[in-house]
């Protein structure tokens, strides 16, 4: 009988438990997207996770439109990440970097550049910027001649992550960001080799994954997908036709593990009309599958026990509970997170959540 507290092999990574720390944007880097010393304390506090997935980290200036989020394209950023990774390893932890290109969710207030996407579309709502919230801007279509440059950015980011000491990388292909915008037909209106039929819309994900694997190795490469309903204005009219073949493609490439952010126990954002595709994906993706979205301890235990998942990733619960595996195993109450400090720049609401005594 498999439990959340049993060890698991995630490719080359030997995780002591199946309680994964999900990526959580926290905004504690510099305005130049250089990680801060405070981040070493934050991540080290959470080293008892089976595996830590870092906050989404920009592969390039073009792709990073979140204020005070970290990047991994420059030597200065690599050097700043090294003590963070070392702090996690010194605590016995394991940590991978999530590689991020935000696509049309970027705002020129942060990047100085017009956002790019699969097609010229505009995200709904407002972007976080250095000058407060501003309406999203219309993206331009990424020209097919720019794809090699984009792939080179992913390769450079992967090399830099390994140089900083990370145990591997995860490609962020979810949540309405660039790769997800190519996957789904609401945002991909292209008529070239990257648009139209699902196999074409999957092409960019395949090429990015192949390029990352060429540097990190398949056993240290993972992907995050969100095979759910609408996410930040991005949706697909027939998600099963896209995400199941995408998962099969990733398995065939030898991907170490796959994380799915799917509708939670009460549906995405409380909606109950969105079916989960993880059962169909599990049939074609035979490597470890990690599920994510507002799981309680009991729901997570049941998902692993019933072999619907090999591990569960937790976001806000890890934000407020640095010792989450201990609290789960001992049946201890959980701290509540403070939304007002999710993206603030100081230590409050970041490194001051207490561990259980």
Buried (B, 14 or more C-beta within 10 A) or exposed (E): EBEBBBEBBBBBBEBBBBBBBBBBBBBBBBEEBBBBEBBBBBBBBBBBBBBBBBBBBBBBBBBBBBBBBBBBBBEBBBEBBBBBBBBBBEEEBBBBBBBBBBBBBBBBBBBEBBBBBBBEBBBEEEBBBEEEEBEBBEBBBBEEEEBEEBBEBBBBBBBBBBBBBBBBBBBBBBBBBBBBBBBBBBBBBBEEEBBBEBBBBBBBBBBBBBBBBEBBBBBBBBBBBBBBBBBBBBBBEEBBBBBBBBBBBBBEBBBBBBBBBBBBEEBBEEEEEBBBBBEBBBEBBEBBBBBBBBBBBEBBBEBBEEEBBBBBBBBBBBBBBBBBBBBBBEEBEBBEBBEEBBBBBEEEBBBEBEEBE
